[in-house]
Amino acid sequence: MFWAVLGLALVVIVLGLPLGNDGETMAVLDELSAFSEAFDTNRGTIEQSLLTHAKGTGAIALEDVQKAIGDDGLPKISLDPAAAPAIEPLAAIDLSTLSKIQALSEASASLMIGSARASEAGEALSWRVARAVENSKDPLMLSSVTLTLKSVEEKDIARELDAAQTRLELRSAEKTLIDKQAGFEKLDQLYESRRKWRATWKVLQRTNEERTEAKTALDAAQKERDALAERYAQLAKEADRAVKNAEPIKTFTSERGDKLFVVAHAELKDRAGKAISLDAAVPVDVRSVAVPRITGAELPITRSTPLWKEIESGTSAAAIERVRSEFTWHYAYVEAGPVKIGGMTLLQFLPLVFLPFLLMLIRRSRRVASGYNPFDRDAGLLPRVGLGAPLNMMVLIVLPFAASVLCGISLVQLRQVPMIPMLCAVGALWLGITAHISVRDLVDLRDAVRQSHSAPPPAEKAAKS
């Protein structure tokens, strides 16, 4: 039994000895688990809060677009007092990986936004409004302008501005044509009147020359007007096609640098309340804006470990699984229904083996002691008892106690309450001391028996002599 206790103590010490970095790994696991539970529960609220703050920072007043539309050849455009919301910028937040979440926990947390340019948006809408309500002077009401996730190219923006400028040039050309037409008709009527009243040939010749010059100017104005009208129609057709074929994008990003070109959707109403929807290509200025940082996502323990480089590009769930794989067999377990059985279970109950063995050792020691008889036992047949007092103390008291404590320490590293190992340590200490006393008493009895056989009584010595 003594040797069995020694063997068990050595085995339990080896199994219970804290291994690897289970303590550090458990600290990382605790941090990630606490973060994941708190963050996943509030993810939607966090995202909405950051986006709202970012969009509020880069909003453009709808009044600025209204002013940029202008009034040259357009009906009066006012703002809808019941609506007229600001033009929110495009903004996106990506919380798909630990590194992106952690970056937003820094004091310099920021998001990228894309704000519309009011002047270009107004110019792009101006010619579209003119076409939508052509020849109408009824006032309009601008309700909203919204940036969409439909991407166009820079040349499409240039075309929008070119169409707006061409419309103005066409209006000017039409005014010029009307003036030239009126001048020609006046000279033509004057010529016919003088010819009818038989004016002198010199007067008729001069009038005819002026009429011919006016006709040449009229033809030139007509030609310029027709060319501008054709160009305007072509630009409008191409612009409409570009907006219609705009490429949908899943989310707003800053991958294209500081320039982005998208489709803006405008809603207007006429006097009768009829809705007028217009789409136009507009440029977007991309920039970074500061947002409130996410608290609780700093992950200082996790980022201080070598594992961070490996798990930062993944989700918290994937990171937790990866961290769990770093544990030694102490943390490994299998699930048997609702019960988990594994290394921690073994560490909890393994120290219990000392108690029955120490009890049996005490009983065996006392039983053997009661069987010693100094008168009928040959001293040479007496067995060896233990390894000597110091080593016996080590085997029976120190090793079982140390083995139980080591199991407890390993469980503490795994954030488990080592209730059974600690109770076993107390029990092993008490039983070990009792067993040591029993073994010591047995050794003393054995030594007394040997002495009684090695030194006969004085009367026996005198008889022999």
PEDAHU-V782245 format. One record per backbone hydrogen bond with DSSP energy under -1.0 kcal/mol. NH is the residue of the N-H (numbers start at 1). CO is the residue of the C=O. If there is no record, write none. Layout:
BEGIN
NH&CO ; NH&CO
END
This chain:
BEGIN
5&1 ; 6&2 ; 7&3 ; 8&4 ; 9&5 ; 10&6 ; 11&7 ; 12&8 ; 13&9 ; 14&10 ; 15&11 ; 16&12 ; 17&13 ; 22&19 ; 25&21 ; 26&22 ; 27&23 ; 28&24 ; 29&25 ; 30&26 ; 31&27 ; 32&28 ; 33&29 ; 34&30 ; 35&31 ; 36&32 ; 37&33 ; 38&34 ; 39&35 ; 40&36 ; 41&37 ; 42&38 ; 46&42 ; 47&43 ; 48&44 ; 49&45 ; 50&46 ; 51&47 ; 52&48 ; 53&49 ; 54&50 ; 55&51 ; 56&52 ; 57&53 ; 58&54 ; 60&87 ; 64&61 ; 66&62 ; 67&63 ; 68&64 ; 69&65 ; 78&140 ; 80&142 ; 83&80 ; 87&60 ; 90&114 ; 98&314 ; 99&312 ; 101&97 ; 102&98 ; 103&99 ; 104&100 ; 105&102 ; 109&106 ; 111&289 ; 113&287 ; 114&90 ; 115&285 ; 117&283 ; 121&117 ; 122&118 ; 123&119 ; 124&120 ; 125&121 ; 126&122 ; 127&123 ; 129&125 ; 130&126 ; 131&127 ; 132&128 ; 133&129 ; 136&133 ; 140&76 ; 141&269 ; 142&78 ; 143&267 ; 144&267 ; 146&265 ; 148&263 ; 151&247 ; 152&261 ; 157&153 ; 158&154 ; 159&155 ; 160&156 ; 161&157 ; 162&158 ; 163&159 ; 164&160 ; 165&161 ; 166&162 ; 167&163 ; 168&164 ; 169&165 ; 170&166 ; 171&167 ; 172&168 ; 173&169 ; 174&170 ; 175&171 ; 176&172 ; 177&173 ; 178&174 ; 179&175 ; 180&176 ; 181&177 ; 182&178 ; 183&179 ; 184&180 ; 185&181 ; 186&182 ; 187&183 ; 188&184 ; 189&185 ; 190&186 ; 191&187 ; 192&188 ; 193&189 ; 194&190 ; 195&191 ; 196&192 ; 197&193 ; 198&195 ; 199&194 ; 204&200 ; 205&201 ; 206&202 ; 207&203 ; 208&204 ; 209&205 ; 210&206 ; 211&207 ; 212&208 ; 213&209 ; 214&210 ; 215&211 ; 216&212 ; 217&213 ; 218&214 ; 219&215 ; 220&216 ; 221&217 ; 222&218 ; 223&219 ; 224&220 ; 225&221 ; 226&222 ; 227&223 ; 228&224 ; 229&225 ; 230&226 ; 231&227 ; 232&228 ; 233&229 ; 234&230 ; 235&231 ; 236&232 ; 237&233 ; 238&234 ; 239&235 ; 240&236 ; 241&237 ; 242&238 ; 243&239 ; 244&240 ; 245&241 ; 246&243 ; 247&151 ; 249&149 ; 257&254 ; 260&284 ; 262&282 ; 263&150 ; 264&280 ; 265&146 ; 266&278 ; 267&144 ; 268&276 ; 269&141 ; 270&274 ; 273&270 ; 276&268 ; 278&266 ; 280&264 ; 282&262 ; 284&260 ; 285&115 ; 286&258 ; 287&113 ; 289&111 ; 291&109 ; 294&104 ; 303&299 ; 305&302 ; 308&305 ; 311&307 ; 312&308 ; 314&311 ; 319&315 ; 320&316 ; 321&317 ; 322&318 ; 323&319 ; 324&320 ; 325&321 ; 326&323 ; 327&324 ; 331&328 ; 334&341 ; 336&339 ; 339&336 ; 341&334 ; 343&332 ; 346&342 ; 347&343 ; 348&344 ; 349&345 ; 350&346 ; 352&349 ; 353&350 ; 354&351 ; 357&353 ; 358&354 ; 359&355 ; 360&356 ; 361&357 ; 362&358 ; 363&359 ; 364&360 ; 365&361 ; 366&362 ; 367&363 ; 368&364 ; 369&365 ; 370&366 ; 372&369 ; 381&378 ; 382&379 ; 392&388 ; 393&389 ; 394&390 ; 395&391 ; 396&392 ; 397&393 ; 398&393 ; 399&394 ; 401&397 ; 402&398 ; 403&399 ; 404&400 ; 405&401 ; 406&402 ; 407&403 ; 408&404 ; 409&405 ; 410&406 ; 411&407 ; 412&408 ; 413&409 ; 415&412 ; 416&411 ; 419&417 ; 422&418 ; 423&419 ; 424&420 ; 425&421 ; 426&422 ; 427&423 ; 428&424 ; 429&425 ; 430&426 ; 431&427 ; 432&428 ; 433&429 ; 434&430 ; 435&431 ; 436&432 ; 437&433 ; 438&434 ; 439&435 ; 440&436 ; 441&437 ; 442&438 ; 443&439 ; 444&440 ; 445&441 ; 446&442 ; 447&443 ; 448&444 ; 449&445 ; 450&446 ; 451&447 ; 452&448 ; 453&449 ; 454&450 ; 455&451 ; 461&457 ; 462&458 ; 463&459 ; 464&460 ; 465&461
END
